[in-house]
Structure formats: structure tokens, C-alpha cells
Amino acid sequence: MGYRWPADTVFTRQVLTVEDRDCSVCGRRLHVCDHRLHHLFTFGGPVEIVCKLAHCPAADCPARASTLSPLAETQRTLPRWVIGWDVFCWLGHRRFARHWSVPQLRAELRDGYAIALSEDAVADYLRLYQTMVAARHQDAALLAETYRAIPDLVLTIDGLQPEKGHETLYVVHALRSKRVWFAEALLSSGAEEVRRLVAQAKQWAEQLGKPVALWMSDKQDAFRKAVAAEFPGVPHRYCQNHFLRDVAAEVLEADSHAKVQMRSKVRGLRAVERQALADVRAAAPPAPAAPAAAAHVPATAPAAATGAAVPATAPAAVTAAVVLDYCAAVRGILNDDQGGPLQPPGLRMAEALTEVRASLQRNLDAKKGGARTSN
């Protein structure tokens, strides 16, 4: 990645040499033939790495054409990078562990560490970080260590389509280790394409040396055929979440219809808010007088005479504020669509609206009794 450094940048120089001093073919002493400069940002400040390049001095040696560079350079950064490993790991941790945005990362680097990177450069480094993490998760030795204490495997496969007409992302997940094995976007959800993913999962299981005790999915035809072909005799269970959603489909449909009916009955909310806002404005104190006119008012004049702001304590303003609070609560209830088969949003909406109605009734009863407090 190219970077134009300011002319007044002060670098800390580090000189690196090739670790092997002798030629691996003829055994002659290697000769330093060139130098390569590598400038990069670190949290300790800008660094200039001077890499001494070397090759065999013998003209008849087959290894003369190969120029060697110091391996220690990769312990500080990678070729063509302008940041060190410390900054690279900081970016990945803040982005994926703390969910910082790219502009937030860029601003923190600039303001806190005097590291000026463009948003494109930050995004490119984050993509490289994701690639490295994915490669590490697929490392055979690390996988074997992770599954050492797990006797068998329970695998799941499911597809997620972001929008209609887009590719479907199929994910294979190991439940016992709570680890995503791999994911791939497929243009087609045909049996052959899905079977290829299931076959890849079989290869992973064989590589780990662990038996597959169970498969779970929503039992689409492609899933059933692929699992039956690649894992004969292995049970294939219906996913509990999908099963519950399918069983509750009619309930959720009725719940959605109930929500529409309840929304149709709660009418005129905006008109009530307008009236309450008008009452608040009407009860507001008059604007303060001009400074020139206030100069002729005696110092002992009351606040009302000077035109100073007087807190609005009129009953109409207090009532209007309470009404606005109720309107905000009702609007939030009507816009709440969260929930699932075990907590239908329509049922939750009915319960919340019933609580609001009971609260309003308590206020009305208190007003009839002469009370001035609201619930």
C-alpha cells in the first residue's frame, strides 16, 4: 500500500540483516548486494526498517539468482504495509471485539497516536485481518486441539438470504464447540450444491478423527438428501427453532392480524400530540423584554415586571406534558415488532396497551377524587 510520508517525519531506524550468513548451496559467505527501506507506523512512533539484502557472490552458484531478505522483517510488519503488527492487531480487536466503526478507528488513530490513515486503508487492513482470522480457525493443528476433549460432533446447516434475488449464504456450524466451520454463498440451493458443502463437512470430521453423532437442519429436501448420501445411518433431527416456527405459523398469522386490528383502533394519536404541544406553547411565559426597555425598570421591580422568564407551572402545561408522555409510550408499543413464537408481538402489544389504559383510568379516578398526581 503506497503512502506519502511528510518530509519532516522523524523515523526510528532499525537495521536488519539476513539470518543465514552462508550460501545454502555452495557454502560461501553471502554478500550484501542492496538495501531496502520500509517505513511504517507503530505505536512507538514512525519506524524506518533497513533490510540488508544478500546473495551468493559466486557467479557459478545456482543460488546466486536468489536474493535473500531478513526474515525478522515479517516479525514487525508485512511487505508493502505501512503499519506494524501492533497497530494491525489493535484495529482488528477494536473493530470486531468492541464494534468500533471505520471512521471511529481512523479518528482514534489520528488523535491518539498521530497515525494518519485513509478510510480505504483502514478498511483494507480490516479485510486482511478477517482473512487471517479465518485461516487460523481452519488450521488443522488448532482444530485438533480445540476438539481434543469432545467425543463426537453435532453439526448443523442452514441458509440465510439477505434479500430476495441475492445469493443464499449456507453455514455449517458445530454445536458442541459452538464454532462455525465454514460458510459459502451459493447461487443455487440444489441438492448437488448443498451436497458439496456436506461432503466438505465430512472431510473436516475425518480430518479431526471425530464421529458425527447428529445432524440438525430445517430438513429441506436438499439437506435431507445430502446428509443421507454423505452420512448414511447418522440421525438427522429437525431444528427446534424451525420446528417451533412451523408449528406456530398459524398462531403468528393470527397474532399479526390482531396487531393490525389493534393499530386500527388506536387512532388520532398525532392529533392528540398536536393539541398537547399547542397547550404547552400557550402556557409558556411571554418573551423577555428588550434590554433597552429593561434599563428603565427599577432594580427592586418584581420578576414579572422585568419580563424575566417565569417557570410554566400552569395546570394545562403539566397536563399536556403528561399527555405527551402517554403518546410516546403508545407510539413505542405500536412500533414494537420484536418477539417470536413463544412471545408473540401482538400478545405483548395487547398487554402493554391494557397497562396504559389501566394507568389512564387510575389518573381519571384520582382527578375525580381531587388528587393532583399522575401515574
Secondary structure, DSSP 8 states (H G I E B T S, - for coil): ------TT---EEEEE--S--B-TTT--B-EEEEEEEEEEB-TT--EEEEEEEEE---TT-GGGG--B--GGGGGT--TT-SB-HHHHHHHHHHHHTS---HHHHHHHHHHHH-----HHHHHHHHHHHHHHHHHHHT-HHHHHHHTTT--SEEEEEEEE-SSTTS-EEEEEEETTTTEEEEEEEES---HHHHHHHHHHHHHHHHHHT--EEEEEE---HHHHHHHHHHSTT--EEE-HHHHHHHHTHHHHHHHHHHHHHHHHHS--HHHHHHHHHHHHHHHS------HHHHTTS-TT--HHHHT-------HHHHHHHHHHHHHHHHHHHHT-----SSS-HHHHHHHHHHHHHHHHHHHHHHHHTT-----
